């Protein structure tokens, strides 16, 4: 049976429209709604896996489906739009708790954030350490470029080019392989990958690539090189093509899009279609469902 992936959110840290922003893009989203309204990035994979869990989970669960079945949460990095630790308090306050813990996975550097929080009183139930002992959740370190069995997938974290809350933390992007062989890369947050990651991704022959495109059609300054824009995404696509990381029939989706540019959803989609008509590039939007399969069915 083919799993379904759902984009619970496709925005960056501000969300779109950002609550305190009066820019043209935010005002456009307020006026037009629809695909231009973006909650913080979060992706559901099948019944029981989430990638990231940010501050919009109440609304996301209401709109796209309860999270009661979630057993595994892959955290890309510890910035609060990707890991809002107050969600742990929500779990501890549930009146009908699951009988097994929810497992959270971090890079080794990101895991240090949990070590800092362990004795914090995050909810009425007490400390994080106490909630662990009660079996409400469990936390795990993952090493870059090593493969783990998580749920129904083989999961390999790769090193992204983006920081987190901890010193020396770099994002974990995830290569996920389903039982039928379908292979997907979830790439939030990152700039252009460094050589170690590019070398690992050679000949991966991805079926699905979900990439960030934080800054839309904005021309990025050098100091913002830990995210992608349309131009740098297309540069990475060319590198992936040369390295046989992707094929022309690889399904490609863009997410983690902020308001700091001038391309609403349809315009950004047009930019991508015009730039690479031979590829299937889709600008994702909140609520978009996609099949996790090689043939896209």
N, C-alpha and C positions, 0 to 999 in steps of 0.2 A: 504493500500500500504506500502510495506517494505521500510524503509529509507536505504540509503547507507552511510557508513562511509568511509572517504578517509584520509589516512595518508599523509598530505601535507608535513610533515617532520618527521624524526625519529632520528635525531641527538641530541647531547647535546650542551652545550654552544659554543663549538669550531667549530661545524660542522665537517664533515669528507669528504675530507681531510681538515685539518685545514690549512689556508693560509700560516702560518709561521712555520709549523711543518714538519720536515724531518724524522719523525719516520717511522718504517717499515709499520705500518698500513696505514698511510696517503699516503705513496708511493705506497702501494698495491692498494689503492682506486684510485689514479691518473692513474695507469697503467691499471686496470681492469674495472673501472667505474661500471656501473650497480647498483646492490643492495648495494654495499659498499660505494657509495656516499650518504651522509646523510645531508640534510638541517636541520635547527633547528626545534625541535619538535612542531607540530601543527596538529590539527585533525578537519576535517569538519564532522558535523553530519547532514545529510539531506540537505535541501535547505538553511536553514537560521541560523544555529548555528555553531560557531567555538569554539574550546577550545584552548586558547592561540593565540597570534598574535605577532610573533617575527620579527627579522630583515630580514627574507628571503621572505616576503610576495609578493614582486614584481615578483620574479621568480616562487614562488609557484602558484600564480594566473595565470601566463602565462602558466605553465605546466599542472595544474590540474583543473583550472576553475576560472572564475572571482568571485570576492567577492562582487559584486554589490547587491546580494540578501541577504547578511548577515545582520541579525537583532539583534543577540545576541552573545556576546563574553564572555565566561567563562574564567577568568584568574586564573591560578593555583597559581601564585605568581609573584612578581614584578621584578625578575631578568630579564635582558633585552633580553635573548634568549626566554623568554615566554611572556613578555609584552614590546614591543618596542614602547615607547610613540610617536616616530616620525611618526608612522603609523597614529596617530590622525591628524598630519599635512597633510598627503596625502588625508585624507578624506575631510579636509577643502578646499583643492585646486581642488577638482573635479569640472568640469564645469557644469555637470548635476547631481545635488544632489538629493538624495531620499527625500521624503516629511516627513518621520518619522525618528527619531534618531536611531542610532546604540546604543544598550544598552550593557554596560560593567559591569561585575560583579566581585567583589573582596571579599576576607575575610575582616573582620573588620580591622585587622592590615594592610593589603595590601591597603585598601581604603585610609589610611593616606598618601600614596604616591601621590594619586590624589590631596589630599588637599595641598600638597607641590607644585604641578605643576600648580594649578589653575590660578595663575597670571603670569605664564611664557608665553612668546611669542613663540609659537611652530610652527607657520606657518605665511604665508603672511596675513592670515585672522585675526591675533591678538592673544589674550590670550585664554587659554583653557576655562576660565570662559565665555568669549564672544562667543566661539563656542557652549558652552552649551546653552546659551540664544538664539542662532539662531536655536537650535534644531538639530544640526548635530550629537551630541552624548549625552548620559546620563549615569550616573555612579551610581552604587548601591552597598550597603554593604550586605553581606550574613553572617549569623551566622552558625557556625559549627553545624551539626546534625539537622538542621531545614530544612524542605522541602518547595520548592518554585515551582510555575508553571512558566516555562520559555519556550516560544514557544509551541511545542507539547509535552513537557516532564515535568515530575516531577523531580526536581533537588535537591539533598541533598549534600551539601559540607561536607566532613569529614576532620578531622585534619591530615595532613601529617607530616612526620618527616623530615622537610627541611626548611631552613630559606628563607628570602627574603631581599629586600633592607631596610626594616624598622625594628627597634628594636622590638624584640618579635614576628615578623611576622613568621608564619608557613604556609606552603603551604596548599592550599585547593585542595584535590582530590575530584572527583565528582562521586556520584552514580546517574545515570539517568534511569528513568523508562518511557518507551514508552506507548502509549495508549493501545497496545495489551498486555501489561504486561512484555515485554522484559526488563530485567534489566542489566545494564552495569556499571562497575567501570572503571573510567579513573584515573590512578594513577601516575601522574608526578608532581613534583619530590618528592621522599620520600625515606628514609631508612626503616628499619623495623618499623612497626607501634607501637605506644605506646598502653597501655592497654585500655584506653578510646575508641580509634578507633577500636581496635580488638573486644571489647565487642559490640560496635554498629554493627559491620559487621557480628556478629554471626547469623547464619540461614538466611542470605540474599539470598542464593540460586541464585547466579549470572548466567546469561546466557552468558555474555561476560565480560572478565577481560583484560583490557589493562594496562600493568605494565611497569614501567621503568626497565632497566637493564643496567645502565650507564656504568659500568666498565667491562662488558663482562666476560671473564674468569679470570680476575685479582683477586688475593686474597686481599681483602680489609684490610687496616689498620684501627684500631679503630677510628682514627680521621676522617675517611671518611665515617662515619656511617650514613650520611644523604642522601646517594644514595644506590642503590642495585647493586650487581654483580650477576653472575650466582649462586654462592653458597647461598647468602642471599636471592635471589629470590626463590630458591628451598626451603629454610627454611620457607619463608613466605607462599609458596604454601602448605607445610605440615601443617602449622598452619591453613590456610584457609580450608583445607580439614577436619581437626579435628573439626573445628568450624562450619562446614556446610555452609561456605561462598560460596564455589564452589562445583560443581559436577564433575564427571569424563567427562561429555560431555560439560562442560563449554568451550567456545571458548576463548583461551588465546593468547594474542599477546604481544610481547616485543618491546619496543621503547626506545627513549632517550638513544642512544648508542654512546659512544665516541670512541676515538682512543687509549686510554691508556691500551691496552691489546693486546693479540696475536691471536684473533679469528675473522677472516673475516666472512662475513654473513653465508656462507655455513658451516663453522666449528662451529660457535655458534649454528646454527640450529641443527647440529649433536649432539652437547653436550646436548641440551635440549631433543631431541628425545631419545637419549640413557638413559638419567637420568630418564625420566618419559614417557615411551612409551604408558602408559595407558591414558595419557592426550593429548589433541590437542593443543600443544604449537607451535606457529608460530612466528618466528623472523620477525617482520614487516620491510618494506622497503618503501622508498618514492614512493608515487603513488599507493600503495596497496589499493584496494577497498574491503570493507567487508559488508555483509548484517547485518543490525541491526534487528535481529529476533531470536526467540528461536530455530528454527530448522536450522539456518544457510543458509536459502534459500531466 
